Amino acid sequence: MRKNILTVFGEKIQKDDEINEKINKAYLRKYRQLENITYAKGITQAEYTEYTMEFNIKK
């Protein structure tokens, strides 16, 4: 069996990075179903930007 191994690295996104707003809007669009909206509204609060990371695959 062949295994593919990827090298992944992560970088913390700064609180003032404009991408945070885009990420939050995407969460609210994706999780707008009644059973998910509480979750989406929770993780799009300002204090959660402290945990936002970007992951990339090293080529």
Sequence and secondary structure as in RCSB ss.txt:
>XXXX:A:sequence
MRKNILTVFGEKIQKDDEINEKINKAYLRKYRQLENITYAKGITQAEYTEYTMEFNIKK
>XXXX:A:secstr
      EEEEEE  TT THHHHHHHHHHHHT STTTHHHHHHHTSGGGGGG EEEEEE 
